[in-house]
Amino acid sequence: MDAQGALRAGAQAASDEAAAPVAAASAPVAPTVEDLIRQVHAYNPRTNADLIRRAWAFGEAMHEGQLRKSGEAYFTHPAAVARILAEQRMDDATIVTALLHDTVEDTKASRAQIEREFGPEIAELVEGVTNLTKMQIRSDETRQAENFRKLFMATSRDLRVVLVKLADRLHNMRTIRAMAPDKQAQKARETMDIYAPLAGRMGMQWMREELEDLAFRVLNPEARASVIRRFLTLQGEADHVIAKIVEDLRELMAREGIAAEVTGRAKKPYSIWRKLQTKDQAFSRLSDIYGFRVIVATAADCYRVLGAVHQRWRAVPGRFKDYISQPKSNGYRSIHTTVAGRDGKQVEIQIRTHEMHEVAEAGVAAHWSYRDGVRSENRFAVDPARWIAQMTERFEDGADHNDFLEAVKLEMYQDQVFCFTPKGHVIPLPKGATPIDFAYAIHTRIGHACVGAKVDGVRVPLYTRLRNGQMVEIITAEGQTPQASWVGIAVTGRAKSAIRRALREEDRERFIKLGAELARVAFENVGRKATDKALRTAARAMGFEAADDLLARLGSAEITARQVVRVLYPDLAQRPGEEVEEARAVVGLSPDQAYARAPCCQPVPGERIVGIAQRGQGVVVHAIDCPALARYEDQPDRWLDLHWQEGTHRPVNTVTLEMTISNGPGVLGRVCTLIGEQSANISDLSFVDRKPDYYRLLVDVDLRNAEHLHRVLTALEAESQVSSVARHRDPRRSEQSAAPRP
């Protein structure tokens, strides 16, 4: 099926997911064990067919009488998981584990029985999958963090356990429509937050994209349908552009005498949606919708292709990445470039060898891939043990589960940039990293002593975002200690954890005293006393070794007093529906300090913030990424580490949205209705530009928090008459015009 046909089918599915049950007479015949054996035999002629038959028979017998939510026999699920792994050319042990992965958890079978029947290797793999299944990763942050740590530590024994679990989740997401709506939402959120980025980090990009799109279908079906409809409209206008660009590339390769395989494909709806949310680009930019791939024989040919493409079409500045000379940690190698191709449209092209392509498709799983009955010898495949060690070594010493969760999520979600030390050593960092991250990546001691940085010989602020290939020199000084504002500037989990740990140790006594006072007031507000016994009990319930540890975290604003009260007296703590007082919306101010939101960045609850003290005029609160903060880089004494009060905020936080809408009857009214449907109020509206076919306007909307803002933006983005919508931030607005709230 071509891209247009696939997306047309997706649009139909998005508009009518609940298809009528198919009559039993017309149902397709379920695959058999012989079908699976033929699939494995195609890439591994030496497969142990008898082992697979015995595992199939054992699993089928153990699950006999069990049904899935859809009414199908339960064993259809393990069989489907095995076929998914066979598509990845996995070894016999992994295929058999897939067939048996639910037997210990859901049937009378035991680990000892599995070991007797199939050997210790398979028994250990099945037990590993069973333990991962028991973890039950949930949305609760503390439990999720703890389980995430266990998941990563479990993988250090055998990564195939995670490969089976990912295939298990993929099949469950493919068949999720049979589950209750609340269970669908829970599983989809887990998939989006945990399993999809994990698959991506392991290099299995195809699985990440499919998992994301299946979760997107559950979590935001209207947005997905909108993307598909808009794509089909563009596809009709572009007139089969994929085939034309593929033909252009093939003709170019033939003229250059390069033997190459050229393919093109449309990106998944969620991938397109994510780009629309994160990049200020029009939907019709082809580089965000289509991907083209050129696969050649050698690395030298890759660079020949790159030269030919850049000679034929104009390269787009800033859209070139060479992952051949600087591979990703999961072994991924490829050249990415974007050019202004046919009719001036921007086109993304990936160039790689066949070996590189195998790793790009299978990721870390390429280590187990088989070809012609033997394990593939792919020099680019990463040793799973080394990969896992890189992912876990920096987190083993940390005692804070939430630090670990934040760090691992950043590790999995972020792409990488590669910077150099003055001596030429390469330091890989997540995209968006700063000189502070660079310093801590070298050594914690260097990070603690950092007072400045030079990038390519030029002194830059510490919040500067680093780019590929830059040379970074860290300036240190004796006696320097980490600043509280660094937590918001740093990106890597390693840097954040080290900074927080240093701040806690340095200010521990002061924080304990402050935490004790905060606890006293919070307990008195509910008619209780913050006794030593009460604080020790709360500390144990929240995972701290001693009451002083809890008070130190409370004083450093890492937890709130209401959280402590809620642990002991859940019925007396603030109800979810109660609103945070506007005067107490920001935590970290002294009792006599007033505050105001900076009009240049308009921060809202839920976003990371920092305060700038205005002499005699209170404190102005900025978003941590506000460009206006640059002018205070040399005035650290004016910076305050702030955060928003936990709870429900009133819809009084005005945010300006910039929109481009069609100039048609009723369009503006529809936009206003959409905003109102999200329980948001329009406080002002002005037109920036009026054209015969469109209007550009600024709309001031009163919101509760960042989540409320996201809902409004999502609703507007999904409207077909809204061609673009984004948050409007004006650095020309002076914070001096902000009136601090008492």
BANU-15659 format. One line per 5 residues: number of its first residue (from 1); their letters; for each residue x, y, z of C-alpha. Coordinates in Angstrom, 3 decimals, decimal comma. Example, Ala and Ser with C-alpha at 12.3 -4.5 7.8 and 13.67 -1.06 7.14 Angstrom:
# BANU-15659
1> as> 12,300:-4,500:7,800; 13,670:-1,060:7,140 $
END
This chain:
# BANU-15659
1> mdaqg> 0,000:0,000:0,000; 1,410:3,437:-0,859; 1,602:6,308:1,630; -1,637:7,871:0,414; -3,526:4,611:0,664 $
6> alrag> -2,146:3,866:4,114; -3,094:7,247:5,479; -6,514:7,141:3,829; -7,083:3,853:5,644; -5,854:5,479:8,837 $
11> aqaas> -8,288:8,356:8,394; -11,134:5,912:7,991; -10,007:4,062:11,111; -9,710:7,301:13,053; -13,254:8,335:12,163 $
16> deaaa> -14,779:4,893:12,808; -12,563:2,759:15,033; -15,366:0,580:16,316; -15,846:-1,740:13,380; -18,640:-4,335:13,513 $
21> pvaaa> -17,553:-7,865:14,452; -16,634:-10,005:11,457; -18,690:-13,133:10,947; -16,928:-16,246:12,148; -17,184:-17,831:8,718 $
26> sapva> -15,103:-15,058:7,152; -12,495:-14,785:9,928; -8,913:-15,429:8,778; -7,279:-18,684:9,770; -5,056:-18,268:12,834 $
31> ptved> -1,330:-18,841:12,181; -0,032:-22,207:13,308; 3,212:-23,377:14,846; 4,368:-24,480:11,403; 3,820:-20,942:10,113 $
36> lirqv> 6,062:-19,626:12,911; 8,724:-22,258:12,212; 8,755:-21,348:8,508; 9,133:-17,683:9,458; 12,123:-18,440:11,708 $
41> haynp> 13,617:-20,948:9,270; 13,703:-18,264:6,552; 16,488:-16,427:8,405; 17,837:-19,288:10,557; 17,896:-22,621:8,683 $
46> rtnad> 19,522:-24,207:11,741; 16,619:-23,371:14,041; 15,534:-26,000:16,546; 12,044:-26,617:15,156; 11,296:-29,297:17,740 $
51> lirra> 12,017:-26,842:20,582; 9,568:-24,325:19,104; 6,909:-27,025:18,603; 7,270:-28,194:22,210; 7,053:-24,614:23,534 $
56> wafge> 3,972:-23,923:21,382; 2,243:-27,104:22,642; 3,196:-26,350:26,276; 1,951:-22,753:26,121; -1,256:-23,733:24,348 $
61> amheg> -1,978:-26,410:26,973; -1,225:-24,080:29,907; -3,488:-21,309:28,563; -6,283:-23,674:27,537; -9,679:-22,224:28,451 $
66> qlrks> -8,336:-18,689:28,950; -9,745:-15,919:26,755; -8,612:-12,398:25,903; -10,943:-9,404:26,309; -11,754:-9,727:22,604 $
71> geayf> -13,056:-13,277:23,110; -10,110:-14,889:21,306; -8,191:-17,787:22,793; -5,497:-16,326:25,058; -2,644:-18,193:23,396 $
76> thpaa> -3,130:-16,114:20,237; -1,316:-13,358:22,158; 1,966:-15,213:23,002; 1,958:-16,589:19,437; 1,665:-13,048:18,027 $
81> varil> 4,488:-11,808:20,295; 6,698:-14,628:18,993; 5,953:-13,624:15,392; 6,859:-10,000:16,132; 10,242:-11,138:17,465 $
86> aeqrm> 10,723:-13,484:14,512; 10,313:-10,443:12,252; 13,372:-9,070:14,088; 15,272:-12,333:13,317; 15,751:-13,176:16,983 $
91> ddati> 17,337:-16,368:18,301; 15,400:-19,506:19,278; 15,610:-18,778:23,020; 13,867:-15,427:22,572; 11,156:-16,917:20,321 $
96> vtall> 10,458:-19,693:22,857; 10,415:-17,152:25,715; 7,747:-15,190:23,840; 5,587:-18,328:23,556; 5,966:-18,997:27,300 $
101> hdtve> 6,190:-15,455:28,697; 2,785:-15,504:30,471; 2,784:-19,115:31,666; 4,386:-18,532:35,073; 2,322:-15,390:35,686 $
106> dtkas> -1,100:-16,581:34,495; -1,124:-20,396:34,644; -0,181:-23,228:36,982; 3,266:-23,563:35,355; 6,298:-22,864:37,556 $
111> raqie> 9,836:-21,691:36,854; 11,155:-25,106:37,872; 8,853:-26,773:35,346; 9,988:-24,410:32,593; 13,616:-25,176:33,447 $
116> refgp> 13,011:-28,946:33,343; 11,241:-28,754:29,989; 13,276:-26,062:28,205; 16,519:-25,468:30,105; 17,930:-22,803:32,474 $
121> eiael> 18,457:-20,067:29,835; 14,806:-19,967:28,774; 13,602:-20,363:32,371; 15,633:-17,322:33,398; 14,294:-15,279:30,477 $
126> vegvt> 10,674:-16,231:31,252; 11,192:-15,352:34,916; 12,689:-11,984:33,895; 9,643:-11,135:31,758; 7,353:-12,253:34,591 $
131> nltkm> 9,124:-9,944:37,045; 8,845:-6,990:34,652; 5,131:-7,692:34,225; 4,637:-7,693:37,996; 6,135:-4,213:38,278 $
136> qirsd> 2,897:-2,602:37,070; 4,365:0,795:36,117; 1,758:3,400:37,053; 1,317:7,142:36,786; 2,189:7,759:40,445 $
141> etrqa> 5,590:9,453:40,176; 7,294:7,829:43,176; 6,177:4,316:42,305; 6,915:4,887:38,639; 10,438:6,050:39,470 $
146> enfrk> 11,109:3,039:41,672; 9,821:0,635:39,035; 11,808:2,375:36,333; 14,981:1,827:38,320; 14,118:-1,857:38,771 $
151> lfmat> 13,395:-2,188:35,064; 16,792:-0,832:34,089; 18,633:-2,889:36,651; 16,803:-6,022:35,476; 17,995:-5,453:31,927 $
156> srdlr> 21,616:-5,661:33,019; 21,259:-9,464:33,162; 19,760:-10,055:29,709; 18,327:-7,395:27,421; 16,225:-10,007:25,625 $
161> vvlvk> 13,819:-9,786:28,580; 13,022:-6,198:27,589; 12,756:-7,113:23,901; 10,052:-9,669:24,739; 8,290:-7,137:26,971 $
166> ladrl> 8,323:-4,515:24,196; 6,889:-6,993:21,697; 4,265:-7,945:24,298; 3,274:-4,288:24,719; 3,202:-3,752:20,940 $
171> hnmrt> 0,708:-6,576:20,395; -1,398:-5,419:23,344; -1,529:-1,917:21,853; -2,489:-3,327:18,452; -5,465:-5,061:20,084 $
176> irama> -6,281:-2,453:22,752; -9,765:-1,638:21,429; -11,194:-4,642:23,285; -10,297:-3,113:26,666; -12,412:-0,743:28,763 $
181> pdkqa> -11,847:2,973:27,947; -10,163:3,752:31,281; -7,766:0,807:30,863; -7,048:1,912:27,291; -6,081:5,379:28,512 $
186> qkare> -3,873:3,965:31,295; -2,038:1,569:28,959; -1,683:4,219:26,263; -0,158:6,706:28,717; 2,305:4,082:30,005 $
191> tmdiy> 3,196:3,296:26,407; 3,771:6,935:25,502; 5,766:7,723:28,649; 7,810:4,548:29,110; 7,765:1,877:26,427 $
196> aplag> 7,870:3,977:23,251; 10,883:6,077:24,326; 12,585:2,932:25,641; 12,199:1,308:22,210; 13,606:4,451:20,607 $
201> rmgmq> 16,552:4,570:22,975; 17,293:0,944:22,096; 17,441:1,954:18,428; 14,154:0,251:17,428; 12,743:3,370:15,829 $
206> wmree> 10,060:1,520:13,853; 8,659:0,117:17,096; 8,814:3,483:18,824; 6,860:5,118:15,998; 4,189:2,414:15,960 $
211> ledla> 3,797:2,407:19,756; 3,495:6,205:19,790; 0,918:6,214:17,025; -1,169:3,466:18,650; -1,118:5,382:21,951 $
216> frvln> -1,890:8,642:20,116; -4,972:6,979:18,608; -6,278:6,312:22,136; -5,188:9,503:23,902; -6,083:12,070:21,249 $
221> peara> -8,133:10,540:18,410; -9,447:13,921:17,240; -5,939:15,331:16,785; -4,812:12,191:14,960; -7,785:12,329:12,613 $
226> svirr> -7,056:16,017:11,975; -3,443:15,258:11,024; -4,535:12,496:8,659; -7,196:14,658:6,986; -4,766:17,532:6,512 $
231> fltlq> -2,121:15,173:5,172; -4,525:13,717:2,616; -5,403:17,226:1,449; -1,711:18,027:1,027; -1,068:14,665:-0,621 $
236> geadh> -3,703:15,397:-3,238; -2,140:18,766:-3,961; 1,402:17,298:-4,108; 0,295:14,606:-6,615; 2,249:11,509:-5,479 $
241> viaki> 5,346:13,472:-4,495; 7,050:10,452:-2,869; 7,298:8,522:-6,145; 8,612:11,576:-7,979; 11,333:12,332:-5,421 $
246> vedlr> 12,376:8,654:-5,270; 12,700:8,669:-9,062; 14,776:11,886:-8,932; 17,146:10,283:-6,407; 17,467:7,054:-8,405 $
251> elmar> 18,307:8,975:-11,573; 20,922:10,982:-9,652; 22,531:7,793:-8,269; 22,600:6,239:-11,750; 24,335:9,309:-13,214 $
256> egiaa> 26,948:9,206:-10,442; 27,505:5,466:-10,896; 26,519:4,638:-7,318; 24,659:1,371:-6,674; 21,949:2,389:-4,207 $
261> evtgr> 18,580:1,323:-2,843; 16,237:4,341:-2,610; 12,966:4,359:-0,658; 10,517:6,955:0,613; 7,719:6,904:3,147 $
266> akkpy> 5,208:9,122:4,909; 5,851:9,675:8,606; 3,408:8,462:11,253; 0,581:10,832:12,328; 1,997:11,193:15,855 $
271> siwrk> 5,437:12,073:14,511; 3,861:14,826:12,393; 1,758:16,011:15,338; 4,780:16,210:17,643; 6,678:18,332:15,129 $
276> lqtkd> 3,692:20,657:14,789; 3,692:21,077:18,577; 7,427:21,676:18,956; 8,411:23,542:15,786; 7,071:26,763:14,380 $
281> qafsr> 6,649:25,414:10,848; 3,815:25,125:8,388; 2,138:21,743:7,989; 3,053:21,678:4,317; 6,821:21,563:4,963 $
286> lsdiy> 7,671:18,210:3,391; 10,713:17,659:5,601; 8,294:17,189:8,511; 6,046:14,734:6,677; 8,150:12,572:4,340 $
291> gfrvi> 11,399:10,685:4,826; 13,689:9,326:2,099; 16,443:6,772:2,517; 19,449:5,916:0,345; 21,234:2,639:1,231 $
296> vataa> 24,644:1,913:-0,319; 27,515:-0,563:0,028; 30,232:1,360:1,891; 30,737:4,370:4,161; 32,724:6,021:1,354 $
301> dcyrv> 29,653:5,690:-0,875; 27,583:7,446:1,814; 29,720:10,555:1,473; 29,650:10,279:-2,342; 25,847:10,261:-2,160 $
306> lgavh> 25,917:13,260:0,185; 28,120:15,214:-2,232; 25,907:14,328:-5,192; 22,714:15,320:-3,341; 24,174:18,653:-2,205 $
311> qrwra> 25,399:19,404:-5,720; 21,983:18,581:-7,173; 19,883:20,389:-4,542; 20,543:23,192:-2,107; 21,222:22,073:1,488 $
316> vpgrf> 19,077:23,598:4,241; 21,347:25,229:6,881; 21,250:23,643:10,320; 19,602:20,431:9,084; 22,683:18,218:8,653 $
321> kdyis> 23,807:15,478:11,083; 26,653:13,010:10,583; 25,979:9,999:12,799; 28,584:7,965:10,911; 31,523:9,896:12,314 $
326> qpksn> 29,695:10,377:15,651; 27,410:7,330:16,192; 24,643:7,295:18,784; 25,193:5,222:21,917; 22,855:2,487:20,616 $
331> gyrsi> 25,029:1,991:17,516; 22,920:4,064:15,127; 24,904:5,358:12,151; 23,558:7,409:9,266; 23,890:10,768:7,552 $
336> httva> 20,830:13,026:7,796; 20,455:16,021:5,516; 17,561:18,218:4,422; 17,597:19,797:0,972; 15,338:22,068:-1,038 $
341> grdgk> 14,221:19,460:-3,567; 11,538:19,311:-6,250; 9,636:22,614:-6,593; 11,643:24,065:-3,716; 10,037:21,749:-1,156 $
346> qveiq> 12,217:20,692:1,777; 13,021:16,976:1,824; 14,815:14,964:4,528; 17,214:12,278:3,264; 18,987:9,584:5,302 $
351> irthe> 22,105:7,929:3,852; 23,591:4,715:5,258; 25,142:1,343:4,375; 23,336:-2,005:4,520; 25,100:-2,887:7,792 $
356> mheva> 24,135:0,456:9,274; 20,564:-0,075:8,100; 20,329:-3,416:9,923; 21,337:-1,731:13,179; 19,019:1,219:12,475 $
361> eagva> 16,097:-1,192:12,113; 16,902:-3,598:14,956; 18,848:-1,298:17,305; 20,461:-3,083:20,227; 18,517:-6,222:19,191 $
366> ahwsy> 20,845:-6,530:16,173; 23,268:-8,277:18,558; 21,009:-11,376:18,445; 19,928:-11,194:14,791; 20,509:-14,320:12,708 $
371> rdgvr> 21,302:-14,699:9,037; 21,729:-18,062:7,276; 21,628:-19,962:10,537; 24,367:-18,053:12,352; 24,351:-14,917:14,432 $
376> senrf> 24,989:-11,895:12,222; 28,477:-10,446:12,434; 27,610:-6,772:12,288; 30,524:-4,588:13,376; 28,140:-1,743:14,178 $
381> avdpa> 25,880:-3,714:16,538; 26,353:-2,539:20,135; 27,176:-5,048:22,856; 23,993:-5,022:24,999; 25,944:-5,404:28,241 $
386> rwiaq> 28,012:-2,303:27,469; 24,909:-0,352:26,406; 23,057:-1,206:29,613; 26,118:-0,311:31,697; 26,207:3,131:30,078 $
391> mterf> 22,508:3,647:30,843; 22,602:2,528:34,478; 26,066:3,223:35,928; 25,418:6,878:36,643; 22,189:6,181:38,536 $
396> edgad> 23,193:3,281:40,781; 24,500:5,474:43,570; 21,560:7,881:43,692; 19,045:7,336:46,475; 16,373:9,623:45,049 $
401> hndfl> 13,872:7,728:42,904; 12,473:10,911:41,373; 15,940:12,089:40,339; 16,434:8,726:38,682; 13,100:8,880:36,827 $
406> eavkl> 13,806:12,388:35,541; 17,321:11,423:34,479; 16,342:8,252:32,634; 13,432:9,919:30,848; 15,793:12,631:29,654 $
411> emyqd> 18,315:10,005:28,553; 15,668:8,191:26,517; 13,830:11,119:24,995; 16,704:13,327:23,955; 18,739:13,123:20,801 $
416> qvfcf> 22,466:13,812:21,192; 24,985:16,513:20,368; 28,736:15,960:20,453; 31,050:18,658:21,815; 34,825:18,730:22,301 $
421> tpkgh> 37,109:19,537:25,199; 40,133:21,783:24,492; 42,210:18,574:24,268; 39,938:17,112:21,596; 38,000:14,588:23,691 $
426> viplp> 34,399:14,054:22,570; 31,633:14,588:25,165; 28,181:13,283:24,115; 25,276:15,233:25,633; 21,501:15,385:25,198 $
431> kgatp> 20,155:17,920:22,724; 19,684:21,269:24,481; 22,475:20,673:26,998; 24,363:23,624:28,465; 27,966:24,259:29,596 $
436> idfay> 26,885:23,193:33,093; 25,947:19,758:31,725; 29,281:19,651:29,880; 31,195:20,422:33,088; 29,441:17,690:35,077 $
441> aihtr> 29,887:15,218:32,212; 33,667:15,665:32,609; 33,677:15,313:36,414; 31,458:16,309:39,314; 34,330:18,325:40,776 $
446> ighac> 34,583:20,366:37,561; 30,843:20,993:37,621; 30,828:22,177:41,234; 33,710:24,601:40,578; 32,315:26,023:37,314 $
451> vgakv> 32,141:29,829:37,154; 31,910:30,324:33,390; 32,462:28,814:29,969; 33,931:29,567:26,570; 32,408:28,077:23,433 $
456> dgvrv> 34,695:28,149:20,397; 36,857:30,663:22,285; 34,019:33,085:23,095; 32,740:33,644:26,659; 29,051:32,627:26,859 $
461> plytr> 26,375:32,497:29,582; 25,989:29,185:31,395; 22,447:28,722:30,036; 23,717:28,674:26,402; 22,442:25,649:24,432 $
466> lrngq> 25,359:23,726:22,944; 25,454:22,583:19,309; 27,204:19,759:17,496; 30,953:20,173:16,983; 31,520:23,084:19,363 $
471> mveii> 34,666:23,245:21,502; 33,788:23,998:25,122; 36,218:25,209:27,777; 35,010:25,266:31,396; 36,335:28,043:33,634 $
476> taegq> 36,632:27,022:37,299; 37,501:28,765:40,550; 38,420:27,555:44,015; 35,662:28,001:46,557; 32,875:28,047:43,964 $
481> tpqas> 29,776:26,021:44,866; 26,700:25,094:42,789; 23,949:27,710:42,561; 20,268:26,889:43,061; 19,421:28,385:39,648 $
486> wvgia> 21,608:25,748:37,964; 18,961:23,062:38,539; 16,686:24,800:36,047; 19,506:25,442:33,582; 20,957:21,913:33,529 $
491> vtgra> 19,435:19,290:31,245; 21,156:16,010:32,089; 20,077:13,901:35,031; 23,697:13,548:36,141; 24,138:17,315:36,471 $
496> ksair> 20,759:17,893:38,153; 21,341:15,142:40,714; 24,847:16,384:41,549; 23,666:19,991:41,934; 20,731:19,058:44,142 $
501> ralre> 22,910:16,813:46,275; 25,495:19,593:46,752; 22,824:22,166:47,573; 21,230:19,837:50,105; 24,542:19,191:51,833 $
506> edrer> 25,552:22,853:51,870; 22,277:24,210:53,184; 21,085:21,172:55,093; 20,927:22,781:58,551; 19,182:25,879:57,246 $
511> fiklg> 16,724:23,775:55,292; 15,980:21,569:58,308; 15,065:24,627:60,403; 12,959:26,085:57,604; 11,301:22,714:56,977 $
516> aelar> 10,433:22,349:60,662; 8,701:25,732:60,619; 6,808:24,899:57,430; 5,704:21,577:58,913; 4,581:23,257:62,147 $
521> vafen> 2,372:25,725:60,280; 0,958:23,078:57,931; 0,064:20,714:60,793; -1,526:23,530:62,821; -3,687:24,404:59,810 $
526> vgrka> -5,355:20,994:60,112; -5,516:21,009:63,921; -2,538:18,720:64,547; 1,001:19,079:65,926; 4,222:18,290:64,066 $
531> tdkal> 5,617:16,056:66,812; 8,869:14,140:66,409; 6,897:10,892:66,186; 4,581:12,300:63,508; 7,526:13,513:61,448 $
536> rtaar> 9,359:10,169:61,788; 6,218:8,338:60,667; 5,785:10,654:57,677; 9,454:10,271:56,775; 9,197:6,460:56,700 $
541> amgfe> 5,988:6,627:54,648; 7,673:8,919:52,104; 10,827:6,803:51,822; 13,227:8,915:53,936; 15,561:7,376:56,495 $
546> aaddl> 15,050:10,042:59,157; 12,822:12,998:59,997; 15,687:15,404:59,336; 15,915:14,118:55,766; 12,234:14,910:55,274 $
551> larlg> 12,591:18,368:56,825; 15,625:19,146:54,658; 13,667:18,292:51,514; 10,723:20,303:52,779; 12,912:23,310:53,498 $
556> saeit> 14,558:23,104:50,072; 11,081:23,092:48,447; 11,606:19,661:46,871; 8,445:18,478:48,594; 5,558:20,505:50,003 $
561> arqvv> 4,179:20,662:53,516; 0,774:19,628:52,216; 2,295:16,393:50,861; 3,607:15,610:54,349; 0,241:16,341:55,956 $
566> rvlyp> -1,572:14,280:53,317; 0,559:11,208:54,125; -0,610:11,185:57,759; -4,026:12,838:57,510; -5,379:12,378:53,978 $
571> dlaqr> -8,894:13,400:55,027; -7,677:16,713:56,480; -5,325:17,757:53,674; -6,434:20,242:51,056; -9,096:18,775:48,826 $
576> pgeev> -8,288:18,476:45,110; -10,989:20,996:44,258; -9,658:23,700:46,581; -7,865:26,514:44,827; -4,439:27,884:45,663 $
581> eeara> -4,614:31,436:46,947; -3,254:33,820:44,337; -0,939:35,492:46,849; 0,557:32,071:47,728; 0,857:30,750:44,182 $
586> vvgls> 4,683:31,037:44,168; 6,847:29,175:46,708; 10,291:30,445:47,687; 9,472:34,069:48,530; 9,914:35,607:51,951 $
591> pdqay> 6,683:36,710:53,707; 7,263:40,370:52,862; 8,044:39,830:49,158; 5,471:40,561:46,460; 5,693:39,001:43,005 $
596> arapc> 4,542:39,565:39,443; 4,606:37,368:36,329; 7,012:38,743:33,732; 5,005:39,987:30,716; 7,847:39,021:28,371 $
601> cqpvp> 7,456:35,254:28,946; 4,141:34,974:30,859; 5,025:31,888:32,961; 2,145:29,724:34,156; 1,899:27,128:36,967 $
606> geriv> 3,513:23,862:35,938; 6,474:25,551:34,203; 9,937:25,902:35,714; 10,463:29,428:36,982; 13,093:31,698:38,492 $
611> giaqr> 12,681:35,003:40,301; 14,580:38,251:39,712; 14,551:40,622:42,668; 13,696:44,193:41,678; 15,229:46,552:44,221 $
616> gqgvv> 12,381:47,943:46,287; 9,760:46,590:43,839; 9,314:42,943:44,788; 10,161:39,950:42,594; 9,425:39,354:38,911 $
621> vhaid> 8,847:35,691:38,008; 10,280:34,475:34,673; 10,092:31,159:32,842; 13,482:29,449:33,102; 14,026:29,711:29,318 $
626> cpala> 13,109:33,416:29,069; 15,686:35,292:26,921; 15,335:38,334:29,191; 17,262:36,476:31,908; 20,465:37,002:29,933 $
631> ryedq> 20,778:40,547:31,207; 21,032:39,259:34,796; 23,752:36,669:34,169; 26,334:38,780:35,977; 23,982:39,550:38,925 $
636> pdrwl> 23,577:36,157:40,662; 22,589:37,819:43,932; 19,267:38,869:42,372; 18,266:35,334:41,302; 15,739:33,412:43,428 $
641> dlhwq> 14,986:29,700:43,111; 11,167:29,528:42,946; 8,478:27,024:42,080; 4,706:27,030:41,850; 2,547:25,980:44,775 $
646> egthr> 1,111:22,504:44,331; -2,655:22,402:43,879; -5,406:23,857:41,703; -4,700:27,394:40,554; -7,302:29,946:39,604 $
651> pvntv> -7,658:30,823:35,880; -6,009:34,230:36,266; -2,750:33,623:34,408; -2,957:35,463:31,117; -1,104:33,966:28,142 $
656> tlemt> -0,982:35,553:24,690; -1,571:33,232:21,741; -0,641:34,127:18,173; -2,922:32,554:15,562; -3,331:32,528:11,823 $
661> isngp> -6,883:31,621:10,805; -8,810:31,443:7,554; -10,750:34,542:6,571; -14,174:32,968:6,325; -17,658:33,262:7,797 $
666> gvlgr> -17,885:32,058:11,373; -14,210:31,118:11,713; -13,402:33,613:14,455; -16,543:32,621:16,330; -15,533:28,955:16,082 $
671> vctli> -12,087:29,749:17,473; -13,599:31,626:20,422; -16,002:28,739:21,053; -13,132:26,227:21,058; -11,312:28,299:23,684 $
676> geqsa> -14,473:28,554:25,780; -15,051:24,805:25,552; -11,710:24,340:27,306; -12,956:26,489:30,236; -10,624:29,328:29,264 $
681> nisdl> -11,605:32,985:29,125; -10,565:35,449:26,378; -9,543:38,703:28,070; -8,336:40,563:24,963; -8,077:40,141:21,193 $
686> sfvdr> -6,300:42,195:18,535; -5,638:41,756:14,824; -2,006:41,932:13,716; -2,562:41,451:9,990; -5,612:41,178:7,724 $
691> kpdyy> -5,382:39,599:4,296; -8,084:38,524:1,826; -7,501:34,865:2,688; -6,339:34,915:6,322; -6,191:36,859:9,585 $
696> rllvd> -3,266:36,959:11,997; -4,299:37,887:15,512; -3,178:37,951:19,152; -5,536:36,519:21,752; -5,063:36,922:25,509 $
701> vdlrn> -6,414:33,848:27,305; -6,754:33,425:31,077; -5,524:29,982:32,140; -4,921:27,859:35,221; -1,642:26,154:34,399 $
706> aehlh> 0,602:24,650:31,705; -1,707:21,666:31,256; -4,642:24,019:30,684; -2,540:25,885:28,087; -1,662:22,605:26,356 $
711> rvlta> -5,358:21,636:26,130; -6,250:24,970:24,545; -3,377:24,752:22,035; -4,295:21,157:21,156; -7,950:22,036:20,543 $
716> leaes> -6,989:24,977:18,313; -4,300:23,049:16,410; -6,802:20,298:15,546; -9,224:22,847:13,989; -8,883:22,789:10,206 $
721> qvssv> -9,499:26,553:9,866; -6,537:27,345:12,151; -3,395:27,161:10,030; -1,051:27,922:12,936; -1,238:28,662:16,634 $
726> arhrd> 1,598:29,231:19,080; 2,410:30,936:22,321; 3,392:34,563:21,731; 6,316:35,813:23,759; 7,579:39,363:23,354 $
731> prrse> 11,040:40,065:24,838; 10,441:43,776:24,218; 7,932:43,863:27,053; 9,777:45,149:30,104; 9,255:43,451:33,420 $
736> qsaap> 9,354:46,919:34,944; 5,774:47,250:33,735; 4,748:44,265:35,875; 2,994:45,191:39,086; 4,046:42,850:41,914 $
741> rp> 1,208:41,157:43,745; 1,290:41,513:47,530 $
END
